Amino acid sequence: MLRKIGMLTSGGDSPGMNAAIRAITRTALANGIEVVGIRDGYKGLVEGWYVPFERSSVSETIASGGTILGSARLPEFKNEDVLMKGVNRLKEYGIDALVVIGGDGTYRGADALTKHGVNCIALPGTIDNDIEGTDYTIGFDTALNTVVECVDKLRDTSNSHHRCSVVEVMGNHCGDLAIYSGISCGAEILITPETGYDEEAVLEKLRYLENQGKKHAIVIVSEKVCDVKALADKVSVATGFAGRATILGHIQRGGSPSPSDRVLASRMGAKAVELLVAGVGGHCVAIRNNEIISMPIEECVSMPRSNRKAFYRLFDRLV
């Protein structure tokens, strides 16, 4: 019988994590299950930073960004001795099952715990939208809205000064934030892991756009693909535009979650508890075609990267 569950957030924070924590807590309590919040991810799990949660523990949290549980990275958790220390801690506190919220590394930790006898359910909490098997991750929509708001403001000033704004967005080797924001903002050029980076082709396109009468341009670049400052400098030298680099950075992680992320996180948090009550472990929760489903974590982390060709064809037609 399921009597007590733990929950933690791990890796980078994302808007909507608190909504998921709230849903997990209140769904579990409604089923007569005790809830324990684990501070600072797997590090807190190993060290024993456990706090009992009541309904009031999650009051007024649904609109808050970040994570009230805190987060930390613990690469050593993949080591057998550290993992077993965590398993023993959970047993010591009488925790029967665990819900984890995070990205790929968080999923792998949950899979390892399940294989050592601790039923775990993983929720996709990352602004990058880089978890396979789910259409959207918790936090992606909010981060996208932040990017769009920032780029819209940059376009206003770029238009006034005949500039090309080269904007770096997050993504962690996934181009979703770039392609979605590129379409939403009417960007002229995209540079992502999927497109690759051809500097001369970018400069040639900017020269072409200027010859067509464009007064400004927006280039959206996914992080880790190229040096946006160096590209902006090249734009100033090789085109008639004044190049300016903007790195949005961690501002994309912050802020109150969008209504879409609040609802998604709430649905996923409730589903996690339902799965554990049914005795399911080693699964991750996902949304596909607006339906909340689950699949084995092992299957999810081994899936190939989803094809985004349709999005890039759409972008090319709109430029």
C-alpha positions in Angstrom: 0.0 0.0 0.0 1.3 3.5 -0.9 1.5 5.5 2.3 4.2 8.2 1.7 5.7 9.7 -1.4 8.6 12.1 -1.9 9.0 14.7 -4.6 12.0 16.7 -5.8 13.1 19.1 -8.6 16.5 18.7 -10.2 18.6 20.4 -12.9 17.7 23.8 -14.2 14.5 25.3 -12.8 11.6 26.0 -15.1 8.4 28.1 -14.7 5.6 25.7 -13.7 7.6 23.4 -11.4 5.7 24.9 -8.4 2.3 24.2 -10.1 3.4 20.6 -10.5 4.6 20.4 -6.8 1.2 21.8 -5.8 -0.7 19.2 -7.9 1.4 16.3 -6.6 0.9 17.4 -3.0 -2.9 18.0 -3.1 -3.6 14.9 -5.2 -1.7 12.7 -2.9 -3.2 14.2 0.2 -6.7 13.8 -1.3 -5.8 10.1 -1.6 -4.7 9.7 2.0 -1.0 9.6 1.1 1.6 11.6 3.1 3.9 13.9 1.1 7.5 14.8 1.7 9.3 17.5 -0.2 13.0 16.9 -0.8 15.2 20.0 -0.9 17.8 20.6 -3.6 17.2 17.6 -5.9 19.2 14.4 -5.7 21.7 16.1 -3.4 19.0 16.6 -0.8 17.7 13.1 -1.4 21.2 11.7 -0.5 21.8 14.1 2.4 18.4 13.7 4.0 17.0 17.2 3.4 13.3 16.1 3.8 10.3 18.3 4.8 6.7 17.1 5.4 4.2 18.9 3.1 0.6 19.8 3.9 -2.0 21.5 1.7 -0.9 24.8 3.1 2.7 24.1 2.1 1.8 24.8 -1.5 -0.7 27.7 -1.0 -0.1 30.7 -3.2 2.6 28.9 -5.2 0.9 28.2 -8.5 1.9 31.6 -10.0 5.5 31.5 -8.7 8.4 30.9 -11.0 11.4 28.8 -10.0 11.0 25.9 -7.6 10.1 26.1 -3.9 12.0 22.9 -3.3 15.2 24.3 -4.7 17.4 22.5 -7.2 21.0 21.3 -7.4 23.1 19.1 -9.7 24.7 15.9 -8.4 26.7 14.2 -11.1 27.9 11.6 -8.6 24.4 10.2 -8.3 25.2 7.9 -11.2 27.8 6.2 -9.0 26.4 3.1 -7.3 27.5 3.9 -3.8 25.9 7.4 -3.9 22.8 6.0 -5.5 22.5 3.3 -2.8 22.9 6.0 -0.1 19.9 7.7 -1.6 17.9 4.5 -1.7 18.7 3.9 2.0 17.7 7.5 2.9 14.3 7.0 1.3 13.8 3.8 3.2 14.9 5.5 6.4 12.2 8.1 6.0 9.6 5.5 5.0 9.1 6.9 1.5 7.5 4.3 -0.7 7.7 6.2 -4.1 9.1 9.3 -5.6 8.1 12.0 -8.2 10.9 13.9 -9.8 10.7 17.0 -12.1 13.5 17.9 -14.4 15.3 17.0 -17.6 17.2 14.2 -19.1 19.6 13.7 -16.2 16.7 13.8 -13.7 15.0 11.1 -15.8 18.1 8.8 -15.7 18.3 9.2 -11.9 14.6 8.2 -11.5 15.1 5.2 -13.8 18.1 4.1 -11.7 16.1 4.4 -8.5 13.2 2.4 -9.9 15.6 -0.4 -10.8 16.8 -0.4 -7.2 13.2 -0.8 -5.9 12.0 2.7 -5.5 9.0 3.4 -7.8 9.6 6.7 -9.5 7.6 8.9 -11.9 9.4 11.6 -13.9 7.8 14.9 -15.1 9.4 16.9 -17.9 10.5 20.2 -16.3 12.8 22.2 -18.7 12.4 25.4 -20.8 14.3 23.8 -23.6 11.6 21.4 -24.7 14.3 18.8 -25.3 12.6 15.8 -23.7 11.4 13.3 -26.3 8.0 11.6 -26.3 6.2 14.7 -25.1 4.9 17.6 -27.3 5.8 20.2 -24.7 7.7 20.3 -21.4 6.8 22.3 -18.3 8.3 25.8 -18.7 8.7 25.9 -22.5 5.7 28.0 -23.1 6.6 30.6 -20.5 10.2 30.8 -21.8 8.9 31.2 -25.3 6.7 34.1 -24.2 9.7 35.8 -22.6 11.8 35.4 -25.7 9.0 36.8 -27.9 8.5 39.8 -25.6 12.3 40.6 -25.7 12.7 40.1 -29.4 9.6 42.3 -30.2 11.2 45.1 -28.2 14.6 44.6 -30.0 12.8 44.8 -33.3 11.5 48.3 -32.4 14.9 49.7 -31.8 16.6 47.8 -34.6 14.1 49.3 -37.0 15.0 52.8 -35.8 18.7 52.4 -36.3 19.1 50.2 -39.3 20.4 47.3 -37.2 20.6 43.6 -37.3 20.0 42.1 -33.9 21.7 38.8 -33.4 19.8 37.2 -30.5 21.0 34.1 -28.6 18.3 32.0 -27.0 18.6 28.9 -24.8 18.0 25.4 -26.0 20.8 23.0 -24.8 21.4 21.5 -28.3 17.6 21.7 -29.1 16.4 24.4 -31.5 12.7 24.5 -30.4 12.9 27.9 -28.5 14.7 29.4 -31.6 12.3 28.0 -34.2 9.1 28.8 -32.2 10.3 32.3 -31.4 11.6 32.8 -34.9 8.2 32.1 -36.4 6.4 34.1 -33.6 8.6 37.2 -34.1 9.0 37.2 -37.8 12.8 36.7 -37.6 14.7 36.9 -40.9 17.3 34.2 -40.1 17.5 31.1 -37.8 20.7 29.4 -36.7 20.0 26.2 -34.7 21.6 22.7 -34.2 19.2 21.5 -37.0 20.2 24.2 -39.5 23.9 24.2 -38.7 25.9 27.4 -39.1 27.2 28.8 -42.4 28.5 32.2 -41.7 28.9 33.3 -45.3 25.4 32.2 -46.2 24.0 34.3 -43.3 25.9 37.4 -44.4 24.9 36.9 -48.0 21.2 36.6 -47.0 21.5 39.8 -45.0 23.0 41.6 -47.9 20.2 40.3 -50.1 17.5 41.4 -47.6 19.1 44.9 -47.4 19.1 45.2 -51.2 15.4 44.3 -51.1 14.8 47.4 -48.9 14.8 45.8 -45.4 15.6 48.5 -42.8 16.5 46.0 -40.0 16.8 42.2 -39.4 16.5 39.8 -36.6 18.7 36.7 -36.4 17.7 34.1 -33.8 20.6 31.8 -32.7 20.3 28.7 -30.5 22.9 28.7 -27.8 26.2 26.7 -28.3 25.9 26.9 -32.1 28.0 30.0 -32.8 29.5 33.1 -31.1 26.8 35.7 -31.4 29.1 38.6 -30.6 31.6 37.6 -33.3 28.7 37.2 -35.8 27.3 40.6 -34.9 30.8 42.2 -35.5 31.0 40.4 -38.9 27.5 41.7 -39.8 28.7 45.3 -39.1 31.8 44.8 -41.4 30.3 42.7 -44.2 26.8 44.2 -44.6 25.1 47.6 -44.4 23.5 46.7 -41.1 24.9 47.6 -37.7 25.2 44.3 -35.9 24.3 44.1 -32.3 24.5 40.9 -30.2 22.0 40.2 -27.4 22.3 37.1 -25.1 19.0 36.6 -23.3 20.5 34.1 -20.9 18.8 33.1 -17.7 16.1 35.7 -17.9 14.3 33.0 -20.0 14.0 30.8 -17.0 12.4 33.4 -14.7 9.0 34.9 -14.2 5.5 33.7 -13.4 4.5 30.7 -15.4 2.0 31.2 -18.3 -1.5 29.8 -17.8 -0.6 27.1 -20.3 2.3 25.9 -18.2 0.2 26.1 -15.0 -2.4 23.8 -16.5 0.1 21.5 -18.1 2.1 21.1 -14.8 -1.1 20.6 -12.8 -2.3 17.8 -15.2 1.1 16.1 -15.2 1.4 16.3 -11.4 -2.0 14.7 -10.8 -1.2 12.0 -13.4 2.1 11.2 -11.6 0.2 10.4 -8.3 -2.4 8.4 -10.2 0.3 6.2 -11.7 2.0 5.6 -8.4 -1.3 4.7 -6.7 -1.8 2.2 -9.6 1.6 0.7 -8.7 3.3 2.0 -11.8 7.0 3.0 -11.6 9.8 3.8 -13.9 7.5 5.9 -16.1 7.6 9.5 -17.3 4.5 11.6 -17.9 4.0 13.3 -21.3 1.5 15.2 -23.3 0.6 14.2 -26.8 -2.2 15.7 -28.8 -3.4 17.3 -25.6 -3.7 13.9 -23.9 -1.7 13.2 -20.7 0.0 9.8 -21.1 3.0 7.9 -19.7 5.7 5.7 -21.0 8.8 3.9 -19.6 11.6 6.3 -18.8 14.1 4.0 -20.5 12.1 4.2 -23.7 11.9 8.0 -23.5 15.6 8.7 -23.0 16.6 6.3 -25.9 14.2 7.9 -28.4 15.8 9.7 -31.4 15.3 13.5 -31.8 11.9 14.4 -33.2 12.0 15.8 -36.8 11.3 19.5 -37.0 11.5 19.8 -40.8 7.8 21.0 -41.1 8.6 23.9 -38.8 11.7 25.0 -40.8 9.7 24.7 -44.1 7.1 27.0 -42.6 9.7 29.5 -41.4 11.3 29.6 -44.9 8.0 30.3 -46.5 7.2 33.1 -44.1 10.5 35.1 -44.5 
